[in-house]
Amino acid sequence: MIYFDHNATAPMLLEAQQAWLEASQQFPGNPSSPHRIGARADAALTRAREQLADLLDCDPLDLVWTSGATESNNSALYHASTTLPADQSIWLSAIEHPCLLAAAQRWFPNRHRFIPVTPDGIVDPDPLRADLQHTRPGLLAIMAANNETGVLQPWPELAALCREFQVPFLCDAAQWIGRLPARGLGACDFVSGCAHKFGGPKGVGFLKCPSQSHLTPLIVGGPQEDGRRAGTENVPSILAMVAALQIREQAIAGNEHSALGARREAFESQLLLNLPGSVIVGANSPRLWNTVSALMPETDCRQRWVVKLDKAGVAVSTGSACASGKESPSHVLAAMGFRPEEASRVLRFSAGWETTDTDWKTLEQAMTTVHQSLLETTP
């Protein structure tokens, strides 16, 4: 089976597996325990915190270990709900991940506003600057890279804009980290990330937050993480996450992703040629090198595409894994101006670092074959 759903979750790297196993054997103690075995586990956590901080370019004390980006985003918004004035709102882009949309609805039910995106899927800093000159939100949340389309947001410019207007900035970097350089993200007030998008284990992530200020804990019941997140830290998974990210950062530093991006571009060209009427979503925007979001020709629904491609030995998706099963159209595509009928025909192909040129060509051939079969069976 050829796997093109890395934006949902990536297979675990061998180096991460080895790091997890070694940590499980070497650091069996609870990091909060006072004995030497506990102290060794705590020291391993400290080293991992320092290594991740070096990659993000932030202070190690800025980092809180979590179960993943969903918890991290919820924690950031919960903290804001307990510290901001009762009448102050938060702003978030209209294309944020479902976990941020749900958290905003829970913690700021009548106090959140959506920032529009262009038809190419980008938050334009200029209108945002004009809005900030009149109104200051309590928090601004804009992701680094969209999980459905792969479109990159100008987060460095947006972070600088927030610093200028003294507005805390939350950047969901779950899809960015491990695919593009992490350095510089530490300049954001809050950053969320998770291991399973880049080859680490599921169920572990982090929240970068200002170490100089208090963070209201979402999860209570213990003094762990300097009182910012209760619960025994998952030492093996944390060390495996950092090991996986270090591997990915080495590949990024070697510019290996440029060649991988060329494969994505070649696939898109062939897709448009072989499937007349297809459209690449966000084609005019900078995008993740691994992601293709494509509007399929008017032959049949996308669910049949997914089923037929699965039978052909290729795993693809219809968009956000966290929104799968919902009948409503993608909020990301709606924000970009796609009609519900169009959104129902969009597929997402997301590759990984280990995806080969042969894998892309197999996908290309499978798309052509499935398209022909749908043409033959569609009235």
SULGIUR-V699585 format. One record per residue. N is the residue number from 1. RES is the residue in three letters. PHI is phi in radians with two decimals (* if undefined). BURIAL is 1 if it has 9 or more other ideal C-beta (glycine too) atoms within 8 Angstrom, else 0. Layout:
BEGIN
n->{N;N}
res->{RES;RES}
phi->{PHI;PHI}
burial->{BURIAL;BURIAL}
END
This chain:
BEGIN
n->{1;2;3;4;5;6;7;8;9;10;11;12;13;14;15;16;17;18;19;20;21;22;23;24;25;26;27;28;29;30;31;32;33;34;35;36;37;38;39;40;41;42;43;44;45;46;47;48;49;50;51;52;53;54;55;56;57;58;59;60;61;62;63;64;65;66;67;68;69;70;71;72;73;74;75;76;77;78;79;80;81;82;83;84;85;86;87;88;89;90;91;92;93;94;95;96;97;98;99;100;101;102;103;104;105;106;107;108;109;110;111;112;113;114;115;116;117;118;119;120;121;122;123;124;125;126;127;128;129;130;131;132;133;134;135;136;137;138;139;140;141;142;143;144;145;146;147;148;149;150;151;152;153;154;155;156;157;158;159;160;161;162;163;164;165;166;167;168;169;170;171;172;173;174;175;176;177;178;179;180;181;182;183;184;185;186;187;188;189;190;191;192;193;194;195;196;197;198;199;200;201;202;203;204;205;206;207;208;209;210;211;212;213;214;215;216;217;218;219;220;221;222;223;224;225;226;227;228;229;230;231;232;233;234;235;236;237;238;239;240;241;242;243;244;245;246;247;248;249;250;251;252;253;254;255;256;257;258;259;260;261;262;263;264;265;266;267;268;269;270;271;272;273;274;275;276;277;278;279;280;281;282;283;284;285;286;287;288;289;290;291;292;293;294;295;296;297;298;299;300;301;302;303;304;305;306;307;308;309;310;311;312;313;314;315;316;317;318;319;320;321;322;323;324;325;326;327;328;329;330;331;332;333;334;335;336;337;338;339;340;341;342;343;344;345;346;347;348;349;350;351;352;353;354;355;356;357;358;359;360;361;362;363;364;365;366;367;368;369;370;371;372;373;374;375;376;377;378;379}
res->{MET;ILE;TYR;PHE;ASP;HIS;ASN;ALA;THR;ALA;PRO;MET;LEU;LEU;GLU;ALA;GLN;GLN;ALA;TRP;LEU;GLU;ALA;SER;GLN;GLN;PHE;PRO;GLY;ASN;PRO;SER;SER;PRO;HIS;ARG;ILE;GLY;ALA;ARG;ALA;ASP;ALA;ALA;LEU;THR;ARG;ALA;ARG;GLU;GLN;LEU;ALA;ASP;LEU;LEU;ASP;CYS;ASP;PRO;LEU;ASP;LEU;VAL;TRP;THR;SER;GLY;ALA;THR;GLU;SER;ASN;ASN;SER;ALA;LEU;TYR;HIS;ALA;SER;THR;THR;LEU;PRO;ALA;ASP;GLN;SER;ILE;TRP;LEU;SER;ALA;ILE;GLU;HIS;PRO;CYS;LEU;LEU;ALA;ALA;ALA;GLN;ARG;TRP;PHE;PRO;ASN;ARG;HIS;ARG;PHE;ILE;PRO;VAL;THR;PRO;ASP;GLY;ILE;VAL;ASP;PRO;ASP;PRO;LEU;ARG;ALA;ASP;LEU;GLN;HIS;THR;ARG;PRO;GLY;LEU;LEU;ALA;ILE;MET;ALA;ALA;ASN;ASN;GLU;THR;GLY;VAL;LEU;GLN;PRO;TRP;PRO;GLU;LEU;ALA;ALA;LEU;CYS;ARG;GLU;PHE;GLN;VAL;PRO;PHE;LEU;CYS;ASP;ALA;ALA;GLN;TRP;ILE;GLY;ARG;LEU;PRO;ALA;ARG;GLY;LEU;GLY;ALA;CYS;ASP;PHE;VAL;SER;GLY;CYS;ALA;HIS;LYS;PHE;GLY;GLY;PRO;LYS;GLY;VAL;GLY;PHE;LEU;LYS;CYS;PRO;SER;GLN;SER;HIS;LEU;THR;PRO;LEU;ILE;VAL;GLY;GLY;PRO;GLN;GLU;ASP;GLY;ARG;ARG;ALA;GLY;THR;GLU;ASN;VAL;PRO;SER;ILE;LEU;ALA;MET;VAL;ALA;ALA;LEU;GLN;ILE;ARG;GLU;GLN;ALA;ILE;ALA;GLY;ASN;GLU;HIS;SER;ALA;LEU;GLY;ALA;ARG;ARG;GLU;ALA;PHE;GLU;SER;GLN;LEU;LEU;LEU;ASN;LEU;PRO;GLY;SER;VAL;ILE;VAL;GLY;ALA;ASN;SER;PRO;ARG;LEU;TRP;ASN;THR;VAL;SER;ALA;LEU;MET;PRO;GLU;THR;ASP;CYS;ARG;GLN;ARG;TRP;VAL;VAL;LYS;LEU;ASP;LYS;ALA;GLY;VAL;ALA;VAL;SER;THR;GLY;SER;ALA;CYS;ALA;SER;GLY;LYS;GLU;SER;PRO;SER;HIS;VAL;LEU;ALA;ALA;MET;GLY;PHE;ARG;PRO;GLU;GLU;ALA;SER;ARG;VAL;LEU;ARG;PHE;SER;ALA;GLY;TRP;GLU;THR;THR;ASP;THR;ASP;TRP;LYS;THR;LEU;GLU;GLN;ALA;MET;THR;THR;VAL;HIS;GLN;SER;LEU;LEU;GLU;THR;THR;PRO}
phi->{*;-1.63;-1.82;-2.15;-2.41;-1.17;-1.22;-1.39;-2.91;-1.82;-1.02;-1.30;-1.12;-1.05;-1.10;-1.23;-1.05;-1.15;-1.10;-1.11;-1.13;-1.09;-1.15;-1.09;-1.45;-1.48;-2.23;-1.35;-1.41;-1.37;-1.04;-1.57;-1.30;-1.41;-1.38;-1.12;-1.13;-1.16;-1.11;-1.16;-1.11;-1.12;-1.14;-1.13;-1.10;-1.08;-1.08;-1.11;-1.10;-1.17;-1.16;-1.18;-1.06;-1.13;-1.21;-1.50;1.15;-2.50;-1.40;-0.96;-1.24;-1.30;-1.72;-2.13;-1.33;-2.36;-1.51;2.65;-1.15;-1.09;-1.12;-1.05;-1.16;-1.10;-1.11;-1.10;-1.29;-1.12;-1.00;-1.08;-1.18;-1.62;-2.02;-1.44;-0.99;-1.09;-1.83;-1.62;-1.73;-2.08;-2.06;-2.52;-1.17;-1.28;-2.02;-1.15;-1.10;-0.93;-1.17;-1.32;-1.09;-1.18;-1.15;-1.11;-1.16;-1.33;-1.57;-2.34;-0.99;-2.13;-2.35;-2.29;-2.25;-1.66;-1.55;-1.23;-2.09;-1.27;-1.02;-1.54;1.53;-2.02;-1.35;-1.46;-1.14;-1.14;-1.08;-1.13;-1.05;-1.08;-1.16;-1.17;-1.21;-1.84;-2.41;-1.95;-1.29;-1.39;-2.82;-2.10;-2.12;-2.46;-1.24;-1.45;-2.53;-1.35;-1.25;-1.57;-1.79;1.39;-1.14;-1.53;-1.70;-1.37;-1.09;-1.08;-1.19;-1.20;-1.12;-1.14;-1.09;-1.16;-1.10;-1.07;-1.73;0.97;-2.00;-1.01;-2.09;-1.88;-2.10;-1.37;-1.88;-1.00;-1.54;-1.39;-1.12;1.56;-2.16;-2.36;-0.99;-1.40;-1.03;1.82;-1.10;-1.08;-1.28;-1.34;-1.14;-2.25;-2.39;-1.95;-2.71;-2.56;-1.34;-1.31;-1.44;-2.22;1.87;-1.61;-1.32;-1.30;1.47;-2.55;-2.88;-2.68;-2.22;-1.56;-2.48;-1.12;-1.27;-1.40;-2.18;-1.29;-2.00;-1.17;-1.26;-1.29;-1.88;-2.03;2.16;-3.02;-1.60;-1.05;0.94;0.97;1.36;-1.68;-2.81;-1.32;2.06;-1.11;-1.18;-1.52;-1.00;-1.03;-1.22;-1.12;-1.16;-1.18;-1.07;-1.15;-1.09;-1.14;-1.17;-1.11;-1.09;-1.15;-1.14;-1.12;-1.16;-1.12;-1.08;-1.48;1.05;-1.15;-1.26;-1.12;-1.14;-1.16;-1.14;-1.13;-1.13;-1.06;-1.13;-1.14;-1.09;-1.07;-1.07;-1.20;-1.08;-1.13;-1.32;-1.44;-2.11;-0.98;1.71;-1.38;-2.41;-1.54;-1.29;1.26;-1.05;-1.58;-1.93;-1.13;-2.37;-1.00;-1.14;-1.81;-2.00;-2.22;-1.96;-2.27;-1.44;-1.37;-1.06;-1.36;-2.03;-2.89;-1.23;-1.18;-1.09;-1.21;-1.02;-1.08;-1.12;-1.19;-1.16;-1.08;-1.15;-1.44;1.63;-2.25;-1.73;-2.27;-2.37;-1.77;2.57;-1.18;-1.10;-1.31;-1.97;-1.15;1.60;-1.50;-1.50;-1.24;-1.11;-1.04;-1.20;-1.16;-1.18;-1.10;-1.13;-1.51;1.72;-1.36;-1.26;-0.94;-1.12;-1.22;-1.04;-1.26;-1.97;-1.69;-2.00;-2.10;-2.05;-2.25;-1.58;-2.26;-1.08;-1.61;-1.18;-1.67;-1.08;-1.10;-1.07;-1.08;-1.20;-1.12;-1.06;-1.01;-1.17;-1.11;-1.07;-1.13;-1.16;-1.15;-1.04;-1.12;-1.16;-1.21;-1.10;-1.29;-1.81;-1.54;-1.05}
burial->{0;1;1;1;1;1;1;0;0;1;0;1;1;0;1;1;1;1;1;1;1;1;1;1;0;0;1;0;1;0;1;1;1;0;0;0;1;1;1;1;1;1;0;1;1;1;0;1;1;1;1;1;1;0;1;1;1;1;0;1;0;1;1;1;1;1;0;1;1;1;1;1;1;1;1;1;1;1;1;1;1;0;0;1;0;0;0;1;1;1;1;1;1;1;1;1;1;1;1;1;1;0;1;1;1;0;1;1;0;0;0;1;0;1;1;0;1;1;0;1;1;1;1;0;1;0;0;1;1;0;0;1;0;0;0;0;1;1;1;1;1;1;1;1;1;1;1;1;1;1;1;1;1;1;1;0;0;1;1;0;1;1;1;0;1;0;1;1;1;1;1;1;1;1;1;1;1;1;1;1;0;1;0;0;1;1;1;1;0;1;1;1;1;1;1;1;1;1;1;1;1;0;0;1;1;1;1;1;1;0;0;0;0;0;1;0;1;1;1;0;0;0;0;1;1;0;0;0;1;1;0;0;1;1;1;1;1;1;1;1;1;1;1;1;1;1;1;1;1;0;1;1;0;0;0;1;1;0;0;1;1;0;1;1;0;1;1;1;0;1;1;1;0;1;1;0;0;1;0;1;1;1;0;0;1;0;1;1;1;1;1;1;1;1;1;1;1;0;0;0;0;1;0;1;1;1;0;1;1;1;0;1;0;1;1;1;1;1;1;1;1;0;1;1;0;0;0;0;1;1;1;1;1;1;1;1;0;1;0;0;0;1;1;1;1;1;1;1;1;1;1;1;1;0;1;0;0;0;1;1;0;1;1;1;0;1;1;1;1;1;1;0;1;1;0;0;0;0;0}
END
